[in-house]
Amino acid sequence: MQDGALPNSVKSTAETTSVAAPTDHRRWIPNALTVVRLVIALAFFALLAVWRYPTSQLVTSPVHPVTPYLVAALLFGLAAVTDAIDGPLARRWNVVSKFGRVMDPFADKVLVLGAFIMLAGPNFSFDVDGPKALQVSGIAPWMVVVMLGRELLVTSIRAMLEGEGKDFSASTSGKAKMIVQACAIPAILILLGITDVVAGTWGRVAIDVIAWATVFVTVISGLPYVTRGMKMLGK
């Protein structure tokens, strides 16, 4: 044995330790990112709950920017980044856990659907000339009901099929829907923060287009799930 060389038994132990250590060290990182996403979501909701869209922005000469909405958009963006990296990291490092399988989609739904619920709330509604109030966010309560209905339907079908041992994993349409929703929320907040949103302005048009497009994509994205689910249930 040469000077400085380790015996085979010691070398084997050292190699095993060097391989296992990174896995043990990385095991908690994806789950920690999921928890961080929930914490950021709480801060995001708190900001939208305490801040009401200023009426000064609805007069002839509004004052820009509305900083809280830009901060809210940043918070949502940070939360979305954690969503984009925790799952791939868990799969790459082979540290997928039961906690992650449950909490990752839960955190996603809380963040996205919670954001739409807040945008449809009274802090974004104002009485203006006309038969109905102006929802400056462009997100009407019925839109949130439609989006929630879509999620509940798909989740129910998935639970039934996976309870029977069948694979009902996410499809391309579902992933596209998530991307559209995740882009729509900060886009609306940024527009609220930097543009005029009264009738006839480009900001109003842009927000309304984003809101309606998001609802349309959400509904259409559910059709492949329903079709596939009905076929699998019929087998």
N, C-alpha and C positions, 0 to 999 in steps of 0.2 A: 504494500500500500504506500503510495507516495505521500510525502509530507503535505499536510493541508487538505488532503482528500478525505471525504466523509465515507464511513462504512456504508455499504449498500442499504442496510436497514434504516440508518439515519437519513440517508439520501432519499429513500422512498417516502419516509415520514415527512420530510421537508417539502418534497414535491407535492404530496397530497395536501399539505397545509396551504401551500402557495396557490393551489387551484381552488380549494374550498373557501379560503378566506374572502376572495373577491365576491363569490356567490353569496356568502353570508352577509357581507357588507352591503351588497346591492339589493338584497331581498326586500328591504323596507323602503327603498327609494320610490318605486312606482306608487306604493300605497301612501307614502308621505305626500306625493304630488296630488293624489286624489283628495286627501284631507286638506291640503293647501287650497285646492280649488273650491272646496266647500266654505272655507274661511273667507276667501276672496268674494265668493258669492254673497255671503252674509254682509260684508262691507258694501258690496254693490247694491244690495236690496235696501240697506239702511240709508244709503245716500239718496236713492230714488224715493224712499218713503218720507224723508224729512225735507226734501227740496221740492218746492212747487214751481212749475214753469212760471217765470215772472210775467206779470201782465204788461210790464213795460215793453216787452218784446212784441206785443200785439197792437201797439199804437203805430202812428205813421212813421216815427223815427226811432226804431228800436236801438237798444244799446247792446253791442256784441263785444266779446263772446260771452256765452253762458258757461263759465268755467266748470261748475259741478257736473254738467253733462259730458264735458270733455274728459274729466277725471273718471266718470262712470264708464265711458267708452274704453279708457285705458285699463280700468279694472277688469272689464269683461274680456278685453284682449289678453290680459295676463292669464285669466282663468282658462281661456280657450287654448293658450299655449301649453298649459299643464295637461290639458286633455289630449293635445296632439302628440305628447311625448311619453305619457305614463304607460299607455298600452303597448306601444312598440318597444319600449325599454323592457317591460315585463316579459314580452315574448322573446326578445333578443337574448336576454339573460336567462331565460327559462325559469323565471321566478313568479309565474302566474299563480295567484293565491285565491282562495275562496272569498277573502275580504275584497280583493280587487274585482273579482267577477261580479260581486253584488254592488259594491259601492261606486265603481267607476261609472256604470250606466245610470245609477241613481244620482250621482253628482251632476252628470250631464243633463238629465231631465230637470233637476232642481234649478240649475243655472239658466237653461234656455227657456223652459216654460215659465219659470218664476220671473224672468226678465219680461216676457210678453204680458204676463199678468200685471206687473207693475206699470208697463207702458199703457195698458188699457185702463188704468186706475184714475181716480178723481184728480190726482195731481197734474194730469195732462189734459183735463177737460175744462172748457171755458164756455160761458154763455156769450153768444155773439148774435148779431142780427140774423134772423132766419128761424126756421122751424125746429132746429136741433142744435145742441151744443157742438163746439169744435173740439175734436180730439186731436190736439196738436201733434201727438206721436203717430197718428195715422192708424193706430191699432185699436179697433173697436172691440168691446167685450165679446161680441158674437164670433169674432175671428179667433179669439183665444179658446172659446168653446169648441170650435171646429178643430183647432190644432190639438187640444186635449183629447177630443173624441178620437182622432186618428191614432194618437199614441196609445190610448187605452184599448182600442180595438186590436191593434197590432200586438200589443203586450199580451192581451188575452189569448189570441190565437197562438202566439209563441209558447205561452205557459201550457196550454193544452197539448200542443204537439210535442214539446220537449218532455212533458210529463209522461208521454207514451214512448219516449226514447228516440224520437225523430229529430233530425237536425233542421233547425229553422233559423239559421244565422242571418246576419244583416246582408241585405242586397245592395247593389250599386245605387239604386234609387234612394234607399235609406241614407246612405252615406252622403249622397248629393244633397238631400234634404237638410241634413245636419250642417253641411257647409253653407248652404244658402241662409239658414236661420242664424248661424254664427256670424255671418257677414252682415246680415240685415240689422241686427240689434245695434252694434256699434255705429253702423252707417246712419241709422235714424238718430242716435244720440249726438253724433257729430254734426249732422244737419241742424238739429235743434240748437246746438251750441253756437253755430256760426252763420246761420242764414235766417231770413224772414220766413215765417211759416203761415202767414195770412193768405186768404184766398187770392189766387192770381199770381203768386210769386213762384219762382222756379223751385224754391225750397219746398213749398207746399206740394207741388207736382211730384218732385223727386221722392218725398216721403210717402206719398200716397201710392206711387208706382211700386216702391219697395215693399210696402205693406201688402198690397194686393198680390204682387208676384210671390211673396213668401207664402201666403195662404194657398195660392194655386199650386205651387211646387209641393207644399206639405200634403195637400189632398191627393195630387197625382202620384206622389211617391208611395202612398199607401196602397194603391191599386195592385201593384205586383205582389205585395205581401198577402193581400186578401185572396187574389187568384191562386197563388201558390198554396196558401193555407187551405182553401176549399178543396183543391185537388188532393192534398195530402190527407185531409180528414176523410175524404171519400174512399181512400184506399183501405 
